[in-house]
Amino acid sequence: MEDKNAPYALCTDSFGAQVWQATGVVSPSKIADWIQGFGFNKQANANSTDGVFRSQKLGKNFQPQGETALEKGWHYFSQLQAESGHWPGDYGGPLFLLPGLVFASHITQSAFADAEHELMKCYMLNHQNEDGGWGLHIQGGSTMFGTVLQYVALRLLGESANTPAMTKAGNWILQNGGATQIPSWGKFYLSVLGLYDWKGCNSLFPEMWLLPKWLPVHPAKYWCHTRMVYLPMAYCFSYKVVGEISPLIQEIRKEIYTEPFEKIDWAEARNQCAETDLYYPQRSLLKLLNKALNQYEKSPVKLWRKKAQEFMLEYIHAEDEQTNYINIGPVNQVINSICVWHAYGVNSIPFRKHRERWAEYLWLAEDGLKMQGYNGSQLWDTAFAYLALKESSTSSKFESVAKSALSFIDRTQVREEVNDHKQFFRHDSVGGWPFSTSPHGWPITDCTAEGLKIMLSAVEEGNYSKNELAERLKLSCNLLLSFQNTDGGWASYELTRGPKWLEWLNPSEVFGNIMIDYSYTECSSASLQALIKFNRIYPEYRSVEVKQAIQSGINYLLGQQKADGSWYGSWAVCFTYGTWFGCEGLCAYVQTEDVQNKEAMKNALIRAARFLISKQQSDGGWGESFESSVQKKYISTTRSQAVNTAWALLALLKINEHLPTAELQRSIAAGISFLASQQLPNGDFVQEHINGVFNHNCMISYTNYRNIFPLWALGRASLQQTSLSSKS
């Protein structure tokens, strides 16, 4: 559908910031009719197709240009590129994010426009499950966490408790034990709203920030996302921050509990959690620690508490300044906003800066207005798109597209160190690349690796001189070397700082592996590939250290391969993704002059190929359910998925360059045939199941993946075919 006169339009800037702005005065009733016109149907597919953004960019009568599937696909996808050079896209999926923003808005009395409220309600109601509840993410079964948060958010946005949808949701909550059964993050949110008593929360022990830094339990040892979420949570806990107890809040209190609010045994409720939510139950060590800390809360040492509060506010301010008030992610963004409001007031400059950044977390699609898992996936998507385009027989026809993407990637590299980063437990940043935008500024290992690989390729291709980028790329190399863990692998944002037993203190119940930053197959493979390429182009720079890092990384990668030949993927679904990264890393190493254990490399690749071929479906494709990530075993979908197929093909095509066999080539041919059959007449691909994941249990959308990876696989196949033809 053509939507040039849409009530909202996406605005971007040169840094990649994405903000949906109203094009005029919009009434809530008209906005509801407009969004429903896109025909979203959760039962058909819970994932948005990014219909609002794409309809505005392409219009109703878009016609692809080109003779081949590759040309049509790239012509279609190139039309979605922003002026900045990046590709905007939907990075939603988790259902606990938007309610947090609604709560912050309510507590601080900083309302969104009525039309935005309507779009938020549309989003939440569109993702209600048939049983009346909501899941942790858009494809998940109903949970107390998801259901209570949506219910409360909808009530705060003006939805009546008596509508059929809300009645059904209220019944689900009560039938499953009421809101005392919500996990700990939910207890926190409800407490700040005045819908739960702080006495029903286990201590968040604000004084932990004053502990000696050498202790393994000091928060400096935690994974940075965990650290940055529990920091503002602990601040709120220390002051027992509560918003206004309005008549509406008093009404909701009566709606979400199985007994009167005043009669609830809050101490008993502390450790209650619905069975639907228990992915990571509390361990005995945490229960013992909670008992001791809850006892301490009866009479905390005032001097220690005051010092902790001062430090926490100073740290929150540092995170705000270091990220230009974007913050590392959506959860700490909204809780930091509440802390800043509490400390400085709604009219303060720090709070106003927070309020301005909320819009960058919102994304509008045909299912409504959602809060994304980050302020976007700009650098990540653009890096993959660039690599896919360059590895294609049709890349010369899209030189301006590649040039614009390269310019964005170049601009997004972190050029300056953030202030006071050592004081506030941050790893070095200079030379790295973030997941989203340069103002966000938190470098990630695999984003840095992909950025470095691309800039090195640009040097090889003559877009930059070798000397022109030497200092910047050496800084990237330094950063990657500094990120390597003692196990030879690379984690996400920082080194692994704490012992694995810290996971026994994981208080979240709904997420796994959140306490420390672990080494990952994907991060390690990407970092290896970047260092191998760097060593080829700048062989004189830290050569011994780079080669040692590569060898240690290869040993880690080999050690992560499972007995069936697969690798577990921690950041997308799942074994098809992880196995692609595993194969890319090994194949990059096989091409170097320093290969050791050639037989081990060969066997690992053969086993990977056998694994992937064994999962190929009768239609020639691959389909993997998000339950693979949750259950940590391969679970097929009923029909093949284009993105899973592309990941499997990228791995097999890479193996085929080194160990070609007739069986391998038959599998590839069938997969390519399936992939080509999935392309739509306009060059797009169908949006299928959700493909991203974090912390094993929460899924997240990447709507650009359906274009990037099928085109990459088709492109790699086209180059291999061209190479074989020229040799023959």
N, C-alpha and C positions, 0 to 999 in steps of 0.2 A: 504494500500500500504506500502511496506517495504521501509524505507528511511534511511538506515544506512549510505549512502554516501551523506546525505543532506548537502547543503552549510552552514547551520547554526546548531549549537547544543546548548542545554541549559546547562549552567554550574552553579552549586550551591556551597555554602560553608556551614560550620557547623552552621552559624547563620541564614541560610535560604535565603541569597541573591541569586537572580535569574538573570542571564545575558546570553543573546543569543550571542554567539560568532561565527564568521566566521570560517569555517574549512579549508579555503584556499582562493585563489583569485577567486572572483566571478564576472562575467560580468553582468551588468543590464539586458541585453536581456535574458540571461540564467536564471537569478533569476525570471524574469517574467514568463517564460515558466514553471519553476519548481513549483511556487506557484499556477499557474492556473491549474496544473495537479491534484490538490486536488479537483477541481470541485465545489468550493463554488458558491452558488446560493442564492442571497438575497431574491428572490421571493419565493423560497421554504422554507427558514428559514434564518433570518438575524443573527442568533447566530452561532458562530463557534462551532465545535465539539471538539476543541483542537486537530485537526487532525495531526498537525506537531509534537507536543510534544508526543502525544500518539503513533504515528506510529514509532517514534524513540525508545520509551521505549519498545514497544511490538513486532514490526516487523510484517511482512505479515502473517506468519504462526502460530501466537499465538493460543494455544489451552488451554481452561480453564480446571482446575482440580477440582474434587469434584462431589458429587452425587446430592446435593441439589442446589436450586437457591442461597441460602446464601453462600454456599461454593464456587460456581462458581463466584458469584459476588465479594466476598472478595479476591479470588485468582486473579481475573482480577484487582481489584482496588489496591491490594497490590503491583502489578508490577509497579505502577506509583509512588510509594513512593520514595523520594530522599534519598540519603545516610545520609543526616542530620536528617531524620525522618519525615520531613514534606511532604505534597502533593502539588506540584506546580500546577498551573492552571490559566486559562484565567480570569482576573478580569477587562476586558474592558467593553465597552458599551456606555459610554458618548462620543459624537463626538466633543465636544469642547476642549478636552484635547490635542490630538496630534497636532492640528494647533498651540496651544500655544507653544509647544516645537519647532516646525518648526520656529515659529517667533523668539524665543530666539536664536536658532541656526543661523538664518539669521542676526539678529541685531548684534550679537557678532562675526559674521563671523567664527563660529565654526561648519563647515559642518560635517554631517555624511558621511559615505562611500556612493559611488554611488549606490551600491546594496541596502543599507538601504533606500536611497531615493526612489528607485524603489518600494520597499516593502511598504513604507509609501503611495506612490501614489496608489498602488494596493488596500490598505486598504480603502482609502477614495473613490476611484472610485467604489469599490465593494459595498459601502453602499450608493451610490447615489439613491435617490428615482426615480420612473418612471417619475415624473413631472419635474425632473432636479435638485431638491433641496436636502437638507440634514436636518435631524431633530436634536433635542437636544441629542437624543440617537439613537441607531441603529434600533429600531422599531418605532421611532416617525415620525409623519408627518413633512413635510418640514417647516423650520423656517428660518427667516432672519439670526439669530445668527449662526445656523449650516451651512447654505448655503454660506454666505459670508466668514466665517472662512475656510471652505474647499476649496472654490474657490481660495482665496488668497494663502493659503498654497500650493495648487497644482501649482499655477503659480510660486511661489518662488522655488518650487522643479523642475521647468523646463518644466511643462506642457504648451503646446501652448493654447492660447485662442481660436483657431480655430478648435479644435477637436469637434466632435459631442457632447461628454459629457460636455465639457466646454462651448460650445455655448448654450446648453440647460440650463446649470447652470446660465450663464450670463443673459439669457433671463428671467429666474425665478426671479433673483435679480431685474432687471429693471422693470419687470411687477408688482412687489410687492413694488415699491416705491424707490428702490435703497438703498445703504448702509447707508444713513442717518437714515434709519428706524431700524438699528441694536440696540439691547438693550445695556445697559450701559457697561457691561463687554466687549462687542464687540467694542464699541466706544473706550474703553481704549486700547485694543490690536491694533486697527487700528491707533490710535494716536502715539503709540510708533514706529510703522512701518513707519510713515510718510504718511499714507493713509487717514488720518482724521486730522483735526485741533484740537489741544487741546482746542481751544476756544469753540468747540462744546461739551465739557464735563462739566457736573456739577462739582462744586468744590468738591474735596476729602478732603478738609480742613485739611492739615497736622498738624495744631496747635491743633487739637483735642487730640493729644497725650500729650499735655501740660496741659490739663484741670485738675482741682482737681479730684482726683480719687473717691471721694465720689459722684460725679455727676452721675445720672443714664445713661447719654449719653456717659460717658467715655468708650473708646473701651475695657477697661478691663472687662466691663460688657457683652461684646458680646460673642456669641458662638466662640470657639477657631478657627474653620475653617474660619469664617468670619473675625475675628480679624487678622489672619495670612495672609489672602488674601488682605485685604484692607490696611495692613501695607506697603507692597512693592508697591502697587498701589499708595498710597499716596506719597511715596518717589518719584516715577517716575513723578507723577503729579507736585510735588513741583519744580522739575528741568526741567519739560517739556521735558523729555528724548525722543529723536527721533533718529532712526537709519539713515543710509546713504540714501539720496534721489537719488537712482540710476535710470538709464533709465527704468529699469523694474518697479520700484515703480511708476514712472511717467506714464507708460503704464497702470498699474492696476488702477490708479486714473481715467483714461478715461473709464474704462470698468465697474466700479461698481456703478456709479452715473448717475442719469437721467439728470444732467446738468453739465456744466464744473466745475471742482474742485474749480477754483478761484472765481466762482460766487455763491457758496453755502452760504446761511445765516446760519453761524455756531451757533449763539445764538438761532436761531429758531430750529435748529436740536437737541439741547440738550435733549429735552424731547420727541422727536419722537421715536416711537417704533411700529413695525409692529404688527398688530392684531394677526398674527400667533404665536407671541412670548409672548403675555401678559398673563402670568399665575398669576402674582401678580402685578397689576397696581400700580403706584405711588399714595400714599395717599396725602391728602391735606396738612397735617403737613409737609411731606417731600418737597412738592412743595414750601411751604412758606420758609422753611429752606434753600432750594436751592437758592431761590431768594436772600436771605440775604447773603449767603456765596459767591454767584457769584459776588455780589456787592463788598464784601470784597476783592475778588481776583483782583479787578482793582488796588488796592494799599495795598497789605498785609504788615503788620508790619515786617520790615526786621529782627529785632532782634528775634522776635518770630519765624519767618520762619526758620532762621538759627538754633535756638535751636531745633526746631522740626525736621529738617533734621538730625542733629547730633544724636538725640535720636532714630529716625527711623533706621538709619544705625547701631547704637549700638544694637538695638533690633533685626534687621535682622541678625546681626552677632551672637547674642545670640541663636536665633532659629537654625541657621546653626550649631553652636557648640553643642547645646543640642541634636540635632538629627543626629550628624555626617554627616551633609550636605545632609541628605535625605529629611528633612523637613516634616511637618505634612501631606502634600498632594501634588498632581501634579501641581495644579495651583500656589500655593505659591512657589513651587520649581522652576518653570520656571521664575516667576517674580522676585524672590530673585536672580536668576542667572543674570538677566538683571541689577538689582540694584548693585550687586557685580562687574559686568563688568564695569558699569558706574563709580563706586567709586574707583576701584583698577586696572582695566585694564584686558585685555584678558590673559595676561601672569602671573597674580598674583596667588599666592597660593590659596586664597579663591575661585577664579573663577575656577581654575583647579580642585579643590575638588568638586565643583558643577558639572562641566562637566563630571567627572568620575561617578557621581551618576545618570546621565540621563539614562544610560543603564539599571539600575535596575527598571525603570518605564516602559520599553518597553517589549512587549510580542508579540511573533510571532505565528500566527495561520494561518489556510488555507485562511482566508480573508485578510491577510497581516500583516504588522507591526503596532501595535497600542500602544498608551500610556494608561496605566492602571489607575484606580481610586485611587491607592495607590501604594506603591512599592511591592504589592502583598497582598494576604489574608492568609499568611502562618499559623500564629497561629490560626486564626479563623477556617479555614478549618480543620486543624489537630486536634483541640480540639473536633470538632463535629465528625470527623472520629473516633477518639479514643473512645468517648462515645458510638458511634454506634456499634463499634466492641465489646466493653465490654458488651453491652446489647444484646448479641446474643448467641444462643446455639452452635455456631461454633467457639467461640472466642478462645478456647483452641488450635485450629489448627493453629492459627495465633499469637502465643505468641511473636515471634520475631518482628512481625510488630507492635504490641502494645508496646513492650518494646522500640523500636526505636522511636515511636511517643511520648511516655512518656518522653524519654530523651530530645527530642527537646522542649517539653512543659516546662520541668524543666529548661532547659538552657535559655528559653526566658523570664523568670520572670525578672523584673527590680530589680537589687540588690543595686544600688547606686542612690542617689538623684542627679538630674542634677544641675549644677552650677547656682546660681542666679535665682532660679525658682520663688521666691517670688517677686523679683525686676521686673521680666518680666511676672507677672500675671499668672504663671502656678500653678496648683494644685500640691500637693505632688505626687510623682511617686513611691517611694520605696514600693515594695511588689505587685505592679500591673503587669498586662500583657498587651502588646500592641496588635493591630490587626494583625501586620505583623511580625516584627523581633525586637530583643532586641536593635540593634543599632538605630532603628527608635525611640523607647523609650517612645512614648506618651501612657500612660495607658488608657484604656477604661473600663467603669464599667462592661459591660457584658463579655468582654474578660477576665478581672480580675476574675470575678465570675466563668466563665467556667474553667479557670486555677486553681483556688482555689478548685473547686469541684473535679477536676481530681486528684490533689495532695492529697486531703483528702481521696479519694478512694484508692489511692496508699498506704497511711498509713494503711487504713483498711485491704487492701489485703496483707500487710506485705512487700511491695516493699521498704518501708522506715520505720524506727522506729518512734514512736510517738514523741520522744524527738528530733530526728534528724532534723525534719522539724518544730518543734514548733515555733521557733523565726521567721522564714520566713513566716509561715502561719498566725501567729499573726499580722505581719505587713500587710498582705493581708486583714485580718479582720478589722484592724484599718482603712485601706484605704477605704474599702467598707462602713464602718460606716461614715467616713468623707465625702463620696460622696452623702449621702442621703439628699434629699431636704426636705424642711419643709412640702411639700404636702404628704410626705411619700414615694414618688417615687424616682427613680434614672434617671438622665440624661445620656448623653453619656460620655463626657470627664471630665466634671467639674460639680460643683454645678450650679444651675440656679442662675445667678448673677444679672440679670436686670429684670425690669418689662416687662410684656407682651406687653405693648403699644409701646415698642421699635420696634416691628414689623411694626408699622406705618412708620418707617424710612427705611424699607427694600428697597434698591435702585436697586435690581438686575433684577426685572421684570420677570425673568424666573424661580425663585425658591421660595418656600414658607417656612416659619418658619426657617429663617437662622440667625436671629439677636441674639437670646439667646439660651442657651442649655435647652431644655424642658425635663421633665420627660417622659419616654417611657415605654410602657408595657413590651417590650422585656428586656430592661436593668433592669427594676424593678423585673421582674420574675426571671431572672438569678441571680441577687444579693440576692434576698430572698432565693432561693434554696441553694446558697453557704453559707449564714449565718446560715440557718437551719442545714446544714450538719456540719458546723464548731462547732456550739453549741452542737451537739451530741458527737463530738469527743473531744472537749476541753471545757467541760461544765463549768469549773472554770474560764474561761477567759472572763472578762467583761460581765458576764452572764446577768445582768439586762439590760444593754444597748443593747446587742444583741437581747434579747427578745422584748424589746420595739421597736427596729428597725424593727423586723420581723412583729410585730402586725401593726405598722404604714404602712409598705409595703403592707400587706394583705389588709388593708382598702383602700389603693390607688388602688390596683389591682381590687378590687371589684367595686370601683367607676368608673373605666375605662371601665367596661363591658357595652356594648350597650344594648338597650332594646330588641333587637332580639337575644341576647345571645352571640354575637361576640365581639372580640377585634380587633381594627384597628392595623395593623402591619406597622411600620414606616421604617423598614429596609429590608423588602422583601415583595413580592406580595402574599397576603396582609392580608386579613381576615383569610385565612387558616393558615398563619404564625403567626399572632398575637394571634389567638385563641389557637393555640398550646401552645404558651408561657404562655398565661393566665391560661390554664388548668394545665400546669406543675407546675406553682407557687402555685396554690391553692392545688393541690394534694400533693405537698411536705409538705405544712403546715398541711393538714389533718392528716398526719402520725405522727405529733408531739404529745407530751403529753399536750401541752398548748393550744389546740384548743379552740377558742371562736367562738360563733355564728355558731355552727355546721349546723343549719338549713339554714343559709345564704350561707354557703359553698356548701351544697347539692343542693340548688336551683340554684346557679350560674353554677354548673357543669351540671345539668340537662338542663338548658337553652342553655349552650354551645353545648351539644350533639344534642339537637333539631335543633339548627342553622346549624350545620355541616351536619346532616342527610338531612336537607331540601335542601341543595345545592348539594347533591350527584347526579350524572348523571346516565342515564340508563345503561351505561356500567360498573357501579360500582365505577368509579373513581370521582375525583374532578378536575375541570379546572378553573383557575381564571386568568383573563386578567390583565395586568399591569394598565389598565384604572381604576381598583378598587382603586389603590393608588392615582391616579390623581383626580378622582371624589369622592372618599371617600364613595363609596357604592359598594356592591358586584356585579361584572360583570363577567359572565361566559365566558369561551372560548367555541368554537364550539365542541371541543372534550376534553376529560380529559387529564390532565398532570400528569406525574409520581411524580414530586416534590410536587405539590399542594396536590396530593392524599396522599403522605407520611406524610405531615404535618397534614392533617386531621386525618389520621389513628393514628399517634402518640398521638394526643389529645384524640381520642375516646378510644384507648387502655388503656391510663392512667385512663380515667374516668371509664372504665370497671373494673379496679382493685378495685374500691371503690363502684360503683353503677351499677353492672351488670344488664342488662335487655335483653330480647329476641330480641327486636328491635335493640338495640345497637350491639348485637353480629351478627345479620344478616347483618347490615350495614358494620361491620368490615370484615366479611367473603367476602362480595362482593368486598370491596376495596382491600383486600389482593389478591383476584383472579385477579382483574384488574392489580394490580401492578406486580404480577408474570408474567402476559401475556406480559408485556412491556419489559421484560428482553430479550436482544439479545442472540444469541447462544454463544457468547464469554464471557458472564457474564456482559457486559456493559448494559447501558440503553440509549435510544435515547435522544439526546439533543433536548429539546423542546423550548418553549418560554422563554424569559428573566425572571428571578425571583427576582433580587435584585432591591433596590430602595433607593434613599436618597432625602430629601427635597421634598417629595411627587411627584415630577414631572420628576425626572431624573432616568432612569433605568440603572442597572449595572449587568454584567454577573458574575455568579459563576459556572463555568463548572463542578466543583467537586460536586456540589449539586445533580446532576442527579445520582450520585453513592451513596453518603453518606446517603441521607434521605430515598430513597427506601430500601436500605439495613438496615437502622436503624428500619424502620417500620416492615420489614419482620423479623428482629431479635427480636424485642419486641414481635411480635405475636408468634414467635417460643418459646420464654421463657414462655409466658402465656399459650400456649398449653401444654408445658412440665409440668408446674405447675398444670394445671387442670388434666392432666393425672395421675400425681403422687397422687393427692388428691383422685381421683376416685378409 
